[in-house]
């Protein structure tokens, strides 16, 4: 039985993901399968604030983290910033963790990676930049 489990686990392809954060907030980004022509890129993002910070968030901040995140994510740098076309909150069922589906139109990749920036407006007002490996 153990050998079968090991063989199955070895056969799975690891999904590349990126993390960033500090003592206040942890961000995990997983790229989802891209369109073959690269015209649409999508990501799953999880924001996890520190427990004390999460417990101290106001009701308004919690609502904003669920419904007003469309201007917090962008891809690219400098003048080439591209805002997400879709930011959809995902009900993950976990306390003090927020998940989103991001979709970008167009192609902003440099080599085999994409730069994704999260500009926080409701937790600590910091900016986090992640370099994410492209999916095939």
DSSP file (Angstrom, degrees, kcal/mol; ACC not computed):
  #  RESIDUE AA STRUCTURE BP1 BP2  ACC     N-H-->O    O-->H-N    N-H-->O    O-->H-N    TCO  KAPPA ALPHA  PHI   PSI    X-CA   Y-CA   Z-CA
    1    1 A X     >        0   0    0      0, 0.0     4,-2.2     0, 0.0     5,-0.2   0.000 360.0 360.0 360.0 -46.3    0.0    0.0    0.0
    2    2 A X  H  >  +     0   0    0      1,-0.2     4,-2.1     2,-0.2     5,-0.1   0.882 360.0  52.3 -62.7 -38.1    2.7    2.5    1.0
    3    3 A X  H  > S+     0   0    0      2,-0.2     4,-2.5     1,-0.2    -1,-0.2   0.897 107.7  51.8 -65.1 -39.7    4.6    1.8   -2.3
    4    4 A X  H  > S+     0   0    0      1,-0.2     4,-2.3     2,-0.2    -2,-0.2   0.919 110.1  48.9 -62.7 -43.5    1.4    2.5   -4.3
    5    5 A X  H  X S+     0   0    0     -4,-2.2     4,-2.3     1,-0.2    -1,-0.2   0.890 111.1  50.1 -62.3 -39.8    0.9    5.8   -2.5
    6    6 A X  H  X S+     0   0    0     -4,-2.1     4,-2.2     2,-0.2    -2,-0.2   0.907 110.2  49.7 -65.8 -42.3    4.5    6.8   -3.1
    7    7 A X  H  X S+     0   0    0     -4,-2.5     4,-1.4     2,-0.2    -2,-0.2   0.899 111.8  48.3 -63.8 -41.1    4.3    5.9   -6.9
    8    8 A X  H  X S+     0   0    0     -4,-2.3     4,-0.8     1,-0.2    -2,-0.2   0.920 112.1  49.2 -64.8 -44.0    1.1    8.0   -7.2
    9    9 A X  H >< S+     0   0    0     -4,-2.3     3,-0.6     1,-0.2    -2,-0.2   0.873 110.2  50.9 -64.5 -37.4    2.7   11.0   -5.4
   10   10 A X  H 3< S+     0   0    0     -4,-2.2    -1,-0.2     1,-0.2    -2,-0.2   0.807 105.8  56.8 -70.1 -29.0    5.8   10.8   -7.5
   11   11 A X  H 3< S+     0   0    0     -4,-1.4    -1,-0.2    -5,-0.2     2,-0.2   0.675  85.7  97.5 -77.6 -17.0    3.7   10.8  -10.7
   12   12 A X  S << S-     0   0    0     -4,-0.8     2,-0.4    -3,-0.6    -3,-0.0  -0.512  76.8-125.2 -75.3 137.6    1.9   14.1   -9.9
   13   13 A X        -     0   0    0     -2,-0.2     2,-0.3     1,-0.1    -2,-0.1  -0.685  26.2-120.1 -81.8 131.5    3.3   17.2  -11.5
   14   14 A X        -     0   0    0     -2,-0.4     2,-0.6     1,-0.1    -1,-0.1  -0.529  20.7-132.6 -72.5 134.3    4.1   19.8   -8.9
   15   15 A X        -     0   0    0     -2,-0.3     2,-0.1   120,-0.0    -1,-0.1  -0.770  23.3-125.3 -86.6 123.6    2.2   23.0   -9.4
   16   16 A X        +     0   0    0     -2,-0.6    15,-0.8   118,-0.1     2,-0.3  -0.443  38.3 170.1 -69.0 140.3    4.6   26.0   -9.3
   17   17 A X  E     -A   30   0A   0     13,-0.2     2,-0.4    -2,-0.1    13,-0.2  -0.969  22.0-142.7-145.4 163.0    3.5   28.6   -6.8
   18   18 A X  E     -A   29   0A   0     11,-2.6    11,-2.9    -2,-0.3     2,-0.3  -0.945  10.7-163.8-127.7 148.1    5.0   31.7   -5.2
   19   19 A X  E     +A   28   0A   0     -2,-0.4     2,-0.3     9,-0.2     9,-0.2  -0.954  11.8 166.3-129.8 152.1    4.8   33.1   -1.7
   20   20 A X  E     +A   27   0A   0      7,-2.0     7,-3.2    -2,-0.3     2,-0.3  -0.947  20.1 105.8-150.3 166.6    5.6   36.5   -0.3
   21   21 A X  E     -A   26   0A   0     -2,-0.3     5,-0.2     5,-0.2     2,-0.2  -0.914  38.5-132.5 151.2-175.3    4.9   38.2    3.0
   22   22 A X        -     0   0    0      3,-2.1    -2,-0.0    -2,-0.3     0, 0.0  -0.721  59.1 -58.1-151.8-161.4    6.0   39.4    6.3
   23   23 A X  S    S+     0   0    0     -2,-0.2     3,-0.1     1,-0.2    27,-0.1   0.752 132.5  46.5 -65.4 -23.2    4.9   39.3    9.9
   24   24 A X  S    S+     0   0    0      1,-0.3    26,-3.0    25,-0.1     2,-0.3   0.858 120.9  10.9 -85.8 -38.4    1.6   40.9    9.0
   25   25 A X  E     - B   0  49A   0     24,-0.3    -3,-2.1    28,-0.0     2,-0.4  -1.000  52.6-154.5-151.9 138.9    0.5   39.0    5.9
   26   26 A X  E     -AB  21  48A   0     22,-1.9    22,-2.7    -2,-0.3     2,-0.4  -0.964  14.2-164.8-116.5 135.0    1.3   35.9    3.9
   27   27 A X  E     -AB  20  47A   0     -7,-3.2    -7,-2.0    -2,-0.4     2,-0.4  -0.979   4.4-172.8-122.7 128.7    0.4   35.8    0.2
   28   28 A X  E     -AB  19  46A   0     18,-2.3    18,-2.6    -2,-0.4     2,-0.5  -0.984   4.5-171.7-120.7 129.2    0.4   32.5   -1.8
   29   29 A X  E     -AB  18  45A   0    -11,-2.9   -11,-2.6    -2,-0.4     2,-0.5  -0.982   5.3-175.3-125.4 127.8   -0.1   32.6   -5.6
   30   30 A X  E     -AB  17  44A   0     14,-2.8    14,-2.9    -2,-0.5     2,-0.2  -0.983  22.5-134.2-120.2 121.5   -0.7   29.5   -7.8
   31   31 A X  E     - B   0  43A   0    -15,-0.8    12,-0.3    -2,-0.5     2,-0.2  -0.536  20.3-144.1 -72.0 139.8   -0.8   30.0  -11.6
   32   32 A X        -     0   0    0     10,-2.9    10,-0.4    -2,-0.2   103,-0.2  -0.547  43.9 -62.7 -95.9 168.1   -3.7   28.1  -13.2
   33   33 A X        -     0   0    0     -2,-0.2    -1,-0.1     8,-0.1     2,-0.1  -0.274  60.0-138.0 -56.1 126.7   -3.5   26.4  -16.6
   34   34 A X        -     0   0    0      1,-0.1     7,-0.2     7,-0.1    -1,-0.1  -0.478  21.8 -97.1 -85.8 155.9   -2.8   29.1  -19.2
   35   35 A X    >   -     0   0    0      5,-1.7     3,-1.7    -2,-0.1    -1,-0.1  -0.421  38.0-115.7 -63.9 148.1   -4.5   29.3  -22.6
   36   36 A X  T 3  S+     0   0    0      1,-0.3    -1,-0.1     2,-0.1    -2,-0.1   0.834 116.1  47.3 -59.9 -33.5   -2.2   27.8  -25.3
   37   37 A X  T 3  S-     0   0    0      3,-0.0    -1,-0.3     1,-0.0    -2,-0.1   0.465 110.7-121.3 -88.1   0.2   -1.8   31.2  -27.0
   38   38 A X  S <  S+     0   0    0     -3,-1.7    -2,-0.1     2,-0.2    70,-0.1   0.598  75.1 127.5  75.6  10.4   -1.1   33.0  -23.7
   39   39 A X  S    S+     0   0    0      1,-0.2    67,-1.8    68,-0.1     2,-0.4   0.774  70.6  37.0 -74.8 -25.1   -4.0   35.3  -24.2
   40   40 A X  E     - C   0 105A   0     65,-0.2    -5,-1.7     2,-0.0     2,-0.4  -0.993  66.1-174.8-130.6 129.1   -5.5   34.7  -20.8
   41   41 A X  E     - C   0 104A   0     63,-2.4    63,-3.2    -2,-0.4     2,-0.3  -0.964   7.6-174.7-119.6 138.4   -3.6   34.1  -17.6
   42   42 A X  E     - C   0 103A   0    -10,-0.4   -10,-2.9    -2,-0.4     2,-0.3  -0.966   3.5-173.2-136.9 153.7   -5.3   33.2  -14.3
   43   43 A X  E     -BC  31 102A   0     59,-2.1    59,-2.8    -2,-0.3     2,-0.5  -0.968  22.7-135.2-141.9 151.8   -4.1   32.7  -10.8
   44   44 A X  E     -BC  30 101A   0    -14,-2.9   -14,-2.8    -2,-0.3     2,-0.4  -0.962  29.9-169.3-105.9 128.3   -5.4   31.5   -7.4
   45   45 A X  E     -BC  29 100A   0     55,-2.5    55,-2.5    -2,-0.5     2,-0.5  -0.960  10.1-167.6-122.7 135.3   -4.4   33.8   -4.6
   46   46 A X  E     -BC  28  99A   0    -18,-2.6   -18,-2.3    -2,-0.4     2,-0.5  -0.989   3.2-164.5-122.5 126.0   -4.6   33.3   -0.9
   47   47 A X  E     -BC  27  98A   0     51,-3.3    51,-2.8    -2,-0.5     2,-0.5  -0.936   7.3-177.9-106.7 127.9   -4.1   36.1    1.6
   48   48 A X  E     -BC  26  97A   0    -22,-2.7   -22,-1.9    -2,-0.5    49,-0.2  -0.887  10.1-158.6-129.3 101.5   -3.6   35.1    5.2
   49   49 A X  E     -B   25   0A   0     47,-0.5   -24,-0.3    -2,-0.5   -25,-0.1  -0.397  37.3 -86.0 -72.6 155.3   -3.2   37.9    7.7
   50   50 A X     >  -     0   0    0    -26,-3.0     4,-3.2     1,-0.1     5,-0.2  -0.264  44.0-111.8 -53.7 146.7   -1.5   37.3   11.1
   51   51 A X  H  > S+     0   0    0      1,-0.2     4,-2.3     2,-0.2     5,-0.2   0.868 116.1  47.4 -54.8 -43.4   -4.0   36.0   13.6
   52   52 A X  H  > S+     0   0    0      2,-0.2     4,-1.2     1,-0.2    -1,-0.2   0.901 114.8  46.3 -67.7 -40.0   -3.9   39.2   15.8
   53   53 A X  H  4 S+     0   0    0      2,-0.2     4,-0.5     1,-0.2     3,-0.3   0.925 112.5  50.5 -66.9 -44.0   -4.3   41.4   12.8
   54   54 A X  H >< S+     0   0    0     -4,-3.2     3,-1.1     1,-0.2    -2,-0.2   0.901 109.1  51.1 -60.7 -41.7   -7.1   39.3   11.4
   55   55 A X  H 3< S+     0   0    0     -4,-2.3    -1,-0.2    -5,-0.2    -2,-0.2   0.796 110.0  51.4 -66.3 -27.3   -9.0   39.3   14.7
   56   56 A X  T 3< S+     0   0    0     -4,-1.2    -1,-0.2    -3,-0.3    -2,-0.2   0.447  80.9 117.9 -91.1  -0.5   -8.7   43.1   14.8
   57   57 A X    <   -     0   0    0     -3,-1.1    66,-0.1    -4,-0.5    -3,-0.0  -0.446  64.6-124.5 -68.1 137.6  -10.1   43.7   11.3
   58   58 A X     >  -     0   0    0     -2,-0.1     4,-2.2     1,-0.1     5,-0.2  -0.301  22.5-108.7 -73.7 164.7  -13.3   45.8   11.3
   59   59 A X  H  > S+     0   0    0      1,-0.2     4,-2.4     2,-0.2     5,-0.2   0.890 121.4  53.9 -60.0 -39.9  -16.4   44.5    9.6
   60   60 A X  H  > S+     0   0    0      2,-0.2     4,-2.3     1,-0.2    -1,-0.2   0.893 107.7  49.4 -63.9 -40.3  -16.0   47.1    6.9
   61   61 A X  H  > S+     0   0    0      2,-0.2     4,-2.3     1,-0.2    -1,-0.2   0.906 110.5  51.0 -65.8 -40.8  -12.4   45.8    6.2
   62   62 A X  H  X S+     0   0    0     -4,-2.2     4,-0.9     2,-0.2    -2,-0.2   0.909 110.9  48.1 -61.5 -42.9  -13.7   42.2    6.0
   63   63 A X  H >X S+     0   0    0     -4,-2.4     4,-2.2     1,-0.2     3,-0.6   0.907 110.5  51.8 -63.4 -41.6  -16.4   43.2    3.5
   64   64 A X  H 3X S+     0   0    0     -4,-2.3     4,-2.6     1,-0.2    -2,-0.2   0.884 105.0  55.6 -63.3 -38.4  -13.8   45.1    1.5
   65   65 A X  H 3< S+     0   0    0     -4,-2.3    -1,-0.2     1,-0.2    -2,-0.2   0.733 115.3  40.1 -66.6 -20.9  -11.6   42.1    1.4
   66   66 A X  H << S+     0   0    0     -4,-0.9    23,-0.4    -3,-0.6    -2,-0.2   0.767 132.8  16.7 -94.3 -29.6  -14.5   40.1   -0.1
   67   67 A X  H  < S+     0   0    0     -4,-2.2    -3,-0.2    -5,-0.1    -2,-0.2   0.514 118.5  52.0-126.9  -6.0  -16.0   42.6   -2.5
   68   68 A X     <  +     0   0    0     -4,-2.6     3,-0.3    -5,-0.3    -1,-0.1  -0.205  68.4 107.6-130.0  44.9  -13.6   45.5   -3.3
   69   69 A X    >>  +     0   0    0     18,-0.2     3,-1.9     1,-0.2     4,-0.5   0.397  43.0 104.1-102.2   1.8  -10.3   43.8   -4.3
   70   70 A X  T 34 S+     0   0    0      1,-0.3    14,-0.3    -3,-0.2     3,-0.2   0.734  85.5  42.5 -62.1 -24.5  -10.4   44.6   -8.1
   71   71 A X  T 34 S+     0   0    0     -3,-0.3    -1,-0.3     1,-0.1    -2,-0.1   0.319  97.7  77.7-102.9   9.2   -7.8   47.4   -7.9
   72   72 A X  T <4 S+     0   0    0     -3,-1.9    47,-3.2    46,-0.1     2,-0.4   0.659  86.2  60.9 -91.9 -17.3   -5.4   45.6   -5.6
   73   73 A X  E  <  +E  118   0B   0     -4,-0.5    11,-1.1    -3,-0.2     2,-0.3  -0.909  56.3 160.6-116.5 137.3   -3.8   43.2   -8.0
   74   74 A X  E     -EF 117  83B   0     43,-2.1    43,-3.3    -2,-0.4     2,-0.3  -0.992  26.3-138.3-149.7 157.5   -1.8   44.0  -11.2
   75   75 A X  E     +EF 116  82B   0      7,-2.8     7,-2.8    -2,-0.3    41,-0.2  -0.843  64.4  25.1-111.5 148.3    0.7   42.3  -13.4
   76   76 A X  S    S-     0   0    0     39,-2.0     2,-0.3    -2,-0.3     5,-0.2  -0.271  74.5 -99.9  92.8 178.3    3.8   43.8  -14.9
   77   77 A X  S >  S-     0   0    0      3,-0.1     3,-2.0    -2,-0.1    -2,-0.0  -0.902  70.2  -3.0-137.8 164.7    6.0   46.7  -13.7
   78   78 A X  G >  S-     0   0    0     -2,-0.3     3,-0.6     1,-0.3     0, 0.0  -0.272 129.6 -11.2  58.6-129.8    6.5   50.4  -14.4
   79   79 A X  G 3  S+     0   0    0      1,-0.2    -1,-0.3     3,-0.0    -3,-0.0   0.599 127.4  74.1 -78.0 -11.2    4.4   51.7  -17.3
   80   80 A X  G <   +     0   0    0     -3,-2.0    -1,-0.2     2,-0.1     2,-0.2   0.002  63.3 146.0 -94.5  29.7    3.3   48.2  -18.3
   81   81 A X    <   -     0   0    0     -3,-0.6     2,-0.5    -5,-0.2    -5,-0.2  -0.477  28.4-167.0 -69.7 133.3    0.9   47.6  -15.4
   82   82 A X  E     -F   75   0B   0     -7,-2.8    -7,-2.8    -2,-0.2     2,-0.1  -0.978  10.9-143.4-123.7 118.1   -2.0   45.5  -16.3
   83   83 A X  E     -F   74   0B   0     -2,-0.5    -9,-0.2    -9,-0.2     2,-0.1  -0.466  33.1 -95.1 -76.5 150.8   -5.0   45.3  -13.9
   84   84 A X        -     0   0    0    -11,-1.1    20,-0.2   -14,-0.3     3,-0.2  -0.419  23.2-148.5 -64.7 137.2   -6.8   42.0  -13.5
   85   85 A X  S    S+     0   0    0     18,-2.3     2,-0.4     1,-0.3    19,-0.2   0.803  86.5  25.1 -76.1 -29.3   -9.9   41.8  -15.7
   86   86 A X  E     +D  103   0A   0     17,-1.6    17,-2.1     2,-0.0     2,-0.4  -0.994  58.2 178.7-138.6 129.8  -11.6   39.6  -13.1
   87   87 A X  E     -D  102   0A   0     -2,-0.4     2,-0.5    15,-0.2    15,-0.2  -0.942  16.4-179.9-127.0 108.1  -11.1   39.4   -9.4
   88   88 A X  E     -D  101   0A   0     13,-2.6    13,-2.5    -2,-0.4     2,-0.2  -0.939  24.0-133.6-115.2 120.3  -13.5   36.9   -7.9
   89   89 A X  E     -D  100   0A   0     -2,-0.5     2,-0.5   -23,-0.4    11,-0.3  -0.484  20.7-147.1 -67.0 139.6  -13.5   36.1   -4.2
   90   90 A X  E     -D   99   0A   0      9,-2.9     2,-1.2    -2,-0.2     9,-0.7  -0.948  12.4-129.5-113.3 126.6  -13.7   32.4   -3.5
   91   91 A X        +     0   0    0     -2,-0.5     7,-0.1     1,-0.2     9,-0.0  -0.630  36.0 168.4 -76.2 101.1  -15.5   31.1   -0.5
   92   92 A X        -     0   0    0     -2,-1.2    -1,-0.2     5,-0.2     3,-0.1   0.642  41.6-128.3 -92.5 -16.7  -12.8   28.8    1.0
   93   93 A X        +     0   0    0      1,-0.3     2,-0.4    -3,-0.1    -2,-0.1   0.692  65.8 124.0  78.6  18.5  -14.5   28.2    4.3
   94   94 A X    >   -     0   0    0      3,-0.3     3,-0.9     0, 0.0    -1,-0.3  -0.909  62.6-116.0-113.8 142.4  -11.5   29.2    6.4
   95   95 A X  T 3  S+     0   0    0     -2,-0.4     3,-0.1     1,-0.2   -41,-0.0  -0.508  92.3   1.4 -73.1 138.5  -11.4   31.8    9.1
   96   96 A X  T 3  S+     0   0    0     -2,-0.2   -47,-0.5     1,-0.2     2,-0.4   0.775 106.0 105.3  58.0  32.8   -9.2   34.8    8.5
   97   97 A X  E <   -C   48   0A   0     -3,-0.9     2,-0.4   -49,-0.2    -3,-0.3  -0.994  52.6-158.3-138.6 139.1   -8.0   33.7    5.1
   98   98 A X  E     -C   47   0A   0    -51,-2.8   -51,-3.3    -2,-0.4     2,-0.3  -0.970   6.0-167.1-124.9 130.6   -9.1   35.2    1.8
   99   99 A X  E     -CD  46  90A   0     -9,-0.7    -9,-2.9    -2,-0.4     2,-0.3  -0.905   6.4-177.5-121.1 147.7   -8.9   33.5   -1.6
  100  100 A X  E     -CD  45  89A   0    -55,-2.5   -55,-2.5    -2,-0.3     2,-0.5  -0.971  24.8-139.1-141.0 151.4   -9.4   34.9   -5.0
  101  101 A X  E     -CD  44  88A   0    -13,-2.5   -13,-2.6    -2,-0.3     2,-0.4  -0.974  27.3-165.0-106.6 123.3   -9.4   33.9   -8.7
  102  102 A X  E     -CD  43  87A   0    -59,-2.8   -59,-2.1    -2,-0.5     2,-0.4  -0.909   6.5-170.9-111.6 137.9   -7.6   36.4  -10.8
  103  103 A X  E     -CD  42  86A   0    -17,-2.1   -18,-2.3    -2,-0.4   -17,-1.6  -0.997   1.0-170.2-129.3 131.6   -7.8   36.6  -14.6
  104  104 A X  E     -C   41   0A   0    -63,-3.2   -63,-2.4    -2,-0.4     2,-0.3  -0.963  11.6-146.7-119.3 135.5   -5.7   38.8  -16.9
  105  105 A X  E     +C   40   0A   0     -2,-0.4   -65,-0.2   -65,-0.2   -66,-0.1  -0.663  65.9  26.0 -90.2 155.8   -6.2   39.4  -20.6
  106  106 A X  S    S-     0   0    0    -67,-1.8     2,-0.5    -2,-0.3   -65,-0.1  -0.207  93.0 -75.2  84.6-178.4   -3.2   39.9  -22.8
  107  107 A X        +     0   0    0    -67,-0.1     2,-0.4     2,-0.0    -1,-0.1  -0.939  44.2 161.5-129.9 111.2    0.3   38.6  -22.3
  108  108 A X        +     0   0    0     -2,-0.5     2,-0.4   -70,-0.1     7,-0.4  -0.723  30.1 134.9-125.5  80.4    2.8   40.1  -19.8
  109  109 A X        -     0   0    0     -2,-0.4     2,-0.6     5,-0.1     5,-0.2  -0.979  40.7-155.3-127.3 143.6    5.4   37.4  -19.4
  110  110 A X  B >   -G  113   0B   0      3,-2.5     3,-1.5    -2,-0.4     2,-0.4  -0.950  69.9 -49.6-116.1 109.3    9.1   37.8  -19.3
  111  111 A X  T 3  S-     0   0    0     -2,-0.6    -2,-0.0     1,-0.2     0, 0.0  -0.504 123.0 -19.8  64.2-122.3   10.8   34.6  -20.3
  112  112 A X  T 3  S+     0   0    0     -2,-0.4    22,-3.5    -3,-0.1     2,-0.3   0.037 124.6  70.6-107.0  26.1    9.2   31.9  -18.2
  113  113 A X  E <   -GH 110 133B   0     -3,-1.5    -3,-2.5    20,-0.3     2,-0.4  -0.946  57.7-149.7-142.0 162.8    7.8   34.1  -15.4
  114  114 A X  E     - H   0 132B   0     18,-2.6    18,-3.4    -2,-0.3     2,-0.6  -0.969  18.1-133.9-127.7 143.5    5.2   36.7  -14.6
  115  115 A X  E     - H   0 131B   0     -7,-0.4   -39,-2.0    -2,-0.4     2,-0.4  -0.892  24.3-175.1 -99.6 124.1    5.4   39.5  -12.1
  116  116 A X  E     -EH  75 130B   0     14,-2.8    14,-3.1    -2,-0.6     2,-0.4  -0.977   4.5-163.5-120.6 130.7    2.3   39.8   -9.9
  117  117 A X  E     -EH  74 129B   0    -43,-3.3   -43,-2.1    -2,-0.4     2,-0.5  -0.940   7.7-161.7-118.0 135.2    1.9   42.7   -7.4
  118  118 A X  E     -EH  73 128B   0     10,-3.1    10,-2.9    -2,-0.4     2,-0.7  -0.972   5.1-166.6-113.5 119.2   -0.6   42.9   -4.6
  119  119 A X  E     - H   0 127B   0    -47,-3.2     8,-0.2    -2,-0.5     2,-0.1  -0.896  19.1-141.8-107.5 103.4   -1.1   46.4   -3.2
  120  120 A X        +     0   0    0      6,-2.6   -51,-0.0    -2,-0.7    -2,-0.0  -0.402  30.1 167.7 -72.8 138.0   -2.9   46.1    0.1
  121  121 A X  S    S+     0   0    0     -2,-0.1    -1,-0.1     4,-0.1   -56,-0.0   0.453  74.7  35.2-121.3  -7.9   -5.6   48.6    0.9
  122  122 A X  S    S+     0   0    0    -58,-0.0   -57,-0.1   -61,-0.0   -58,-0.1   0.618 116.1  36.7-127.3 -18.3   -7.3   47.1    3.9
  123  123 A X  S    S-     0   0    0      3,-0.1   -62,-0.0   -66,-0.1   -98,-0.0   0.866 133.3 -22.2-104.7 -62.5   -4.8   45.2    6.2
  124  124 A X  S    S-     0   0    0      2,-0.1     3,-0.1     0, 0.0    -3,-0.1   0.394  74.4-123.0-135.7   0.2   -1.5   46.9    6.3
  125  125 A X        +     0   0    0      1,-0.2     2,-0.2    -6,-0.0    -4,-0.1   0.765  64.9 135.3  61.7  29.9   -1.2   49.1    3.2
  126  126 A X        -     0   0    0      2,-0.0    -6,-2.6    -7,-0.0     2,-0.4  -0.621  52.0-126.1-101.6 165.4    2.0   47.5    2.0
  127  127 A X  E     -H  119   0B   0     -8,-0.2     2,-0.4    -2,-0.2    -8,-0.2  -0.949  20.8-168.1-115.2 133.4    2.9   46.4   -1.5
  128  128 A X  E     -H  118   0B   0    -10,-2.9   -10,-3.1    -2,-0.4     2,-0.4  -0.974   2.4-162.7-122.6 132.5    4.1   42.8   -2.2
  129  129 A X  E     -H  117   0B   0     -2,-0.4     2,-0.4   -12,-0.2   -12,-0.2  -0.959   7.4-172.5-119.2 132.8    5.6   41.7   -5.5
  130  130 A X  E     -H  116   0B   0    -14,-3.1   -14,-2.8    -2,-0.4     2,-0.6  -0.955  18.3-144.6-124.9 142.1    5.9   38.0   -6.6
  131  131 A X  E     -H  115   0B   0     -2,-0.4     2,-0.4   -16,-0.2   -16,-0.2  -0.937  24.8-163.6-103.9 122.3    7.6   36.4   -9.5
  132  132 A X  E     -H  114   0B   0    -18,-3.4   -18,-2.6    -2,-0.6     2,-0.1  -0.910  18.3-122.5-117.2 130.7    5.6   33.5  -10.7
  133  133 A X  E     -H  113   0B   0     -2,-0.4   -20,-0.3   -20,-0.2  -102,-0.2  -0.440  35.8-111.2 -67.2 140.2    6.8   30.7  -13.0
  134  134 A X        -     0   0    0    -22,-3.5     2,-0.3    -2,-0.1    -1,-0.1  -0.402  26.9-131.8 -71.0 148.1    4.8   30.3  -16.1
  135  135 A X              0   0    0   -103,-0.2  -103,-0.1     1,-0.1    -1,-0.1  -0.696 360.0 360.0 -97.1 155.8    2.6   27.2  -16.5
  136  136 A X              0   0    0     -2,-0.3    -1,-0.1  -103,-0.0  -103,-0.1   0.382 360.0 360.0-110.5 360.0    2.6   25.1  -19.7
